[in-house]
Amino acid sequence: MIPNRIIEGNNLDVLPTLPDGSAALIYVDPPFNTGRSRKHTRLKVERTGPGEGDRVGFGGRSYKTTALGSAAYADTFEDFGAFLMPRLEQAHRLLRADGSFFLHLDPREAHYAKVMADIVFGRDAFLNEIIWSYDYGGRSKRRWPSKHDTILWYAKDPKHYTFHYDAIDRIPYMAPGLVSAEKAARGKTPTDVWWQTIVPTAGKERTGYPTQKPLKILERIVRVHSNPGDLVLDFFAGSGTTGEAAARNDRRFLLVDENPEAIAVMKDRLAFAAPEISKHNPAAN
């Protein structure tokens, strides 16, 4: 049985070393091919006396900010399809017979990626396009502000897959007065549009990694699409949100990333789960 593991290395070198059908659930959040560098700087914010800080907050209060460090990576590919396709093929091979694959992208590449995933998994294996919608950040005055990501869900076998309906977290009714008190208290199940804020800049969940995704999004996927003890794989692991969602819900995780900054963040974040941490040596394959 594969224990909790974090592997530093190129995923296209690491994945072929893993056994067929070893993962019950695979979630990946690859680079979105935005054509620019992504950077996030962690800040320490301290309250100061009036006029003494470098920022002014609610009610005119003054704050002093100190940079604690930053992380960045280049998000650009000349041929995104050539980059993604072999990784989709490895994901299909690594999925268990009743497993699910989740591909998280933004609108720039989602439609191209779906065509490729349809080829690898089969069009009948496509079960949902999930829209993660958020309302945060700047708003363009030249077009409708882009405030959503796309998550494509494929099953290895569209007739036999893991889906725990009773594990779905409930959300409030938008018009609770139109349903019974019992229904209003229980809440309703989400649709394929998930409203969830991004990780707050100063929130406790924030790790400082530029592409960190909310834990609630990954916990929903992990709880519904896997069982306790199952292995959850993320080979674009970034800040390790998938690993935390798995560990806190009694699943095992295998995380792969080639960025040393990501490995350092995951080592600290997931210390409670005592993962094995290693660096892949391609020459040893």
C-alpha positions as CSV (number, residue, x, y, z in Angstrom):
1,M,0.0,0.0,0.0
2,I,1.4,3.4,-1.0
3,P,1.8,5.6,2.1
4,N,1.4,9.4,2.1
5,R,4.1,10.7,-0.2
6,I,5.4,13.9,-1.7
7,I,7.8,13.6,-4.7
8,E,9.9,16.4,-6.1
9,G,10.3,15.8,-9.8
10,N,8.9,16.2,-13.3
11,N,5.6,14.4,-13.3
12,L,6.2,13.0,-16.7
13,D,9.2,11.2,-15.3
14,V,7.5,10.2,-12.0
15,L,4.2,8.9,-13.3
16,P,5.5,6.0,-15.4
17,T,7.1,4.5,-12.3
18,L,3.7,4.2,-10.6
19,P,1.6,1.0,-10.9
20,D,-1.5,0.7,-13.1
21,G,-4.8,1.4,-11.4
22,S,-3.2,2.6,-8.2
23,A,-5.3,5.8,-7.6
24,A,-8.9,5.9,-6.7
25,L,-9.1,9.7,-7.4
26,I,-6.9,12.0,-9.5
27,Y,-7.2,15.8,-9.3
28,V,-4.9,18.0,-11.2
29,D,-4.7,21.8,-11.5
30,P,-2.1,22.3,-14.3
31,P,-0.7,25.6,-15.4
32,F,-3.4,27.6,-17.2
33,N,-1.1,28.8,-20.0
34,T,-1.9,32.4,-19.3
35,G,1.4,33.6,-21.0
36,R,2.6,35.4,-18.0
37,S,4.4,34.8,-14.7
38,R,2.4,34.1,-11.6
39,K,3.6,35.6,-8.3
40,H,2.3,35.8,-4.8
41,T,4.0,37.7,-1.9
42,R,3.2,36.8,1.7
43,L,2.7,39.8,3.9
44,K,2.7,40.3,7.7
45,V,0.2,43.0,8.6
46,E,0.4,44.9,11.9
47,R,-1.8,47.6,13.3
48,T,0.0,50.9,13.9
49,G,-0.8,54.4,15.2
50,P,-2.6,56.9,13.0
51,G,-0.5,57.8,10.0
52,E,2.4,55.5,10.9
53,G,1.8,52.6,8.5
54,D,2.0,52.1,4.8
55,R,-1.7,51.0,4.3
56,V,-5.0,52.4,5.4
57,G,-7.8,49.9,6.2
58,F,-11.4,49.9,7.3
59,G,-12.4,53.0,9.4
60,G,-9.2,54.8,8.5
61,R,-7.0,52.5,10.6
62,S,-3.3,52.4,9.8
63,Y,-1.3,49.2,9.2
64,K,2.3,48.3,8.5
65,T,3.1,45.5,6.0
66,T,6.3,43.4,5.9
67,A,7.1,41.1,3.0
68,L,7.7,37.6,4.3
69,G,8.7,36.0,0.9
70,S,7.3,35.3,-2.5
71,A,6.8,32.4,-4.9
72,A,6.4,32.5,-8.7
73,Y,6.5,30.5,-11.8
74,A,6.2,31.0,-15.6
75,D,2.8,30.0,-16.9
76,T,3.4,29.7,-20.7
77,F,3.7,26.9,-23.2
78,E,4.2,27.1,-27.0
79,D,2.2,23.9,-27.4
80,F,-0.1,23.3,-24.4
81,G,-1.7,20.3,-26.1
82,A,1.7,18.5,-26.4
83,F,2.4,19.3,-22.8
84,L,-1.0,18.0,-21.5
85,M,-1.7,15.0,-23.6
86,P,0.9,12.5,-22.3
87,R,-0.1,13.5,-18.8
88,L,-3.8,12.7,-19.5
89,E,-2.7,9.3,-20.8
90,Q,-0.8,8.6,-17.6
91,A,-3.8,9.7,-15.5
92,H,-6.0,7.2,-17.4
93,R,-3.6,4.4,-16.8
94,L,-3.2,5.2,-13.1
95,L,-6.9,5.4,-12.4
96,R,-8.6,2.5,-10.6
97,A,-11.5,0.8,-12.5
98,D,-14.0,2.8,-10.4
99,G,-11.9,5.9,-10.2
100,S,-12.5,9.6,-11.2
101,F,-10.3,12.2,-12.8
102,F,-10.8,15.9,-12.2
103,L,-9.0,18.4,-14.6
104,H,-9.1,22.0,-13.3
105,L,-8.5,24.7,-15.9
106,D,-9.5,28.3,-16.7
107,P,-11.6,29.3,-19.8
108,R,-8.5,29.9,-21.9
109,E,-7.7,26.2,-22.3
110,A,-10.7,24.3,-21.0
111,H,-12.3,23.6,-24.4
112,Y,-9.0,22.4,-25.9
113,A,-8.4,20.2,-22.9
114,K,-11.8,18.7,-23.1
115,V,-11.3,17.5,-26.6
116,M,-8.0,15.8,-25.6
117,A,-9.6,14.3,-22.5
118,D,-12.5,13.0,-24.6
119,I,-9.9,11.2,-26.8
120,V,-8.1,9.6,-23.8
121,F,-11.0,8.7,-21.6
122,G,-13.8,8.5,-24.2
123,R,-16.7,11.0,-24.6
124,D,-19.0,8.8,-22.7
125,A,-16.7,9.0,-19.7
126,F,-17.3,12.7,-19.4
127,L,-19.8,13.3,-16.6
128,N,-19.7,16.9,-15.6
129,E,-18.3,20.4,-16.4
130,I,-18.2,22.0,-12.9
131,I,-17.9,25.8,-12.8
132,W,-16.1,27.1,-9.7
133,S,-17.4,30.7,-9.5
134,Y,-15.9,33.4,-7.2
135,D,-16.3,37.1,-6.8
136,Y,-13.0,38.6,-5.9
137,G,-10.4,40.9,-7.4
138,G,-10.4,43.5,-10.1
139,R,-13.2,44.1,-12.6
140,S,-12.5,44.9,-16.2
141,K,-14.2,47.9,-17.8
142,R,-13.6,46.4,-21.3
143,R,-15.4,43.1,-21.0
144,W,-17.3,40.9,-18.5
145,P,-14.9,40.2,-15.6
146,S,-13.7,36.6,-15.7
147,K,-14.5,35.1,-12.3
148,H,-14.7,31.3,-12.8
149,D,-12.6,28.2,-13.4
150,T,-13.7,25.0,-15.1
151,I,-13.3,21.6,-13.6
152,L,-13.9,18.6,-15.9
153,W,-14.9,15.3,-14.3
154,Y,-14.3,12.0,-16.1
155,A,-14.9,8.5,-14.8
156,K,-12.7,5.6,-15.8
157,D,-15.9,3.6,-16.2
158,P,-19.0,5.8,-16.7
159,K,-21.2,2.9,-15.6
160,H,-19.3,2.1,-12.4
161,Y,-17.7,4.9,-10.4
162,T,-17.6,6.2,-6.8
163,F,-20.1,8.9,-6.0
164,H,-21.3,9.3,-2.3
165,Y,-24.4,11.5,-2.6
166,D,-24.8,11.5,1.2
167,A,-21.3,13.0,1.6
168,I,-22.2,16.1,-0.3
169,D,-22.0,19.2,1.9
170,R,-25.3,21.2,1.9
171,I,-25.6,24.9,1.0
172,P,-28.3,27.4,2.0
173,Y,-31.3,28.0,-0.1
174,M,-31.2,31.5,-1.8
175,A,-35.0,31.9,-1.1
176,P,-35.5,29.8,2.1
177,G,-39.0,31.2,2.5
178,L,-40.1,29.3,-0.6
179,V,-39.4,25.9,1.0
180,S,-40.4,24.1,4.2
181,A,-38.7,25.0,7.4
182,E,-37.2,21.4,7.4
183,K,-35.7,21.9,3.9
184,A,-34.4,25.3,4.8
185,A,-32.7,24.0,7.9
186,R,-31.2,21.1,6.0
187,G,-30.0,23.1,3.0
188,K,-29.7,21.9,-0.6
189,T,-27.1,20.0,-2.6
190,P,-25.0,22.1,-4.9
191,T,-25.4,22.0,-8.7
192,D,-22.5,21.9,-11.2
193,V,-21.9,25.6,-10.4
194,W,-19.9,25.9,-7.1
195,W,-19.8,29.4,-5.5
196,Q,-16.8,29.6,-3.3
197,T,-14.5,32.5,-2.5
198,I,-10.8,32.2,-3.3
199,V,-8.3,31.7,-0.4
200,P,-8.3,35.0,1.5
201,T,-5.0,36.8,1.2
202,A,-4.6,37.2,5.0
203,G,-6.6,34.0,5.9
204,K,-5.2,31.2,8.1
205,E,-5.5,28.8,5.1
206,R,-3.1,30.9,3.0
207,T,0.3,29.3,2.4
208,G,1.8,32.0,0.1
209,Y,1.8,29.7,-3.0
210,P,0.4,31.6,-6.0
211,T,-2.1,29.1,-7.3
212,Q,-3.5,27.8,-4.0
213,K,-7.1,26.5,-4.3
214,P,-9.6,26.5,-1.5
215,L,-9.7,23.5,0.8
216,K,-13.5,23.3,0.7
217,I,-13.4,22.7,-3.1
218,L,-11.0,19.8,-2.7
219,E,-12.7,18.4,0.3
220,R,-16.0,18.2,-1.6
221,I,-14.3,16.3,-4.4
222,V,-12.4,13.9,-2.0
223,R,-15.4,13.1,0.2
224,V,-17.8,12.4,-2.7
225,H,-15.5,10.6,-5.2
226,S,-13.4,8.4,-2.9
227,N,-13.5,6.1,0.1
228,P,-11.6,6.2,3.4
229,G,-8.2,4.6,2.9
230,D,-8.2,5.3,-0.9
231,L,-5.2,6.9,-2.6
232,V,-5.7,10.4,-4.0
233,L,-3.1,11.5,-6.6
234,D,-2.3,15.1,-7.6
235,F,0.7,15.5,-9.9
236,F,0.5,19.3,-10.2
237,A,0.4,19.5,-6.4
238,G,1.4,23.1,-5.8
239,S,0.6,24.1,-2.2
240,G,-0.7,20.6,-1.3
241,T,-4.4,21.4,-0.9
242,T,-5.3,18.0,-2.4
243,G,-3.1,16.3,0.2
244,E,-4.6,18.2,3.1
245,A,-8.2,17.4,1.9
246,A,-7.2,13.7,1.6
247,A,-5.5,13.5,4.9
248,R,-8.2,15.2,6.9
249,N,-10.8,12.9,5.4
250,D,-8.9,9.6,6.1
251,R,-7.6,9.1,2.6
252,R,-3.9,8.6,1.6
253,F,-2.2,11.1,-0.8
254,L,0.5,11.0,-3.4
255,L,1.7,14.5,-4.5
256,V,4.1,15.4,-7.3
257,D,5.6,18.7,-8.1
258,E,8.9,19.8,-9.6
259,N,9.0,23.2,-8.0
260,P,11.2,23.2,-4.8
261,E,9.2,26.1,-3.4
262,A,6.0,23.9,-3.7
263,I,7.8,21.0,-1.9
264,A,8.8,23.3,0.9
265,V,5.3,24.6,1.3
266,M,3.8,21.1,1.3
267,K,6.4,19.8,3.8
268,D,5.4,22.4,6.3
269,R,1.6,22.3,5.6
270,L,1.3,18.5,5.6
271,A,3.7,17.7,8.5
272,F,0.7,16.5,10.5
273,A,0.2,13.7,8.1
274,A,3.9,12.6,8.3
275,P,4.4,12.1,4.5
276,E,7.5,10.5,3.0
277,I,9.3,13.1,1.0
278,S,11.7,12.2,-1.8
279,K,13.4,13.7,-4.9
280,H,12.9,11.7,-8.1
281,N,16.0,10.7,-10.0
282,P,15.2,10.2,-13.7
283,A,18.4,8.3,-14.2
284,A,17.2,5.6,-11.9
285,N,14.2,4.7,-14.1
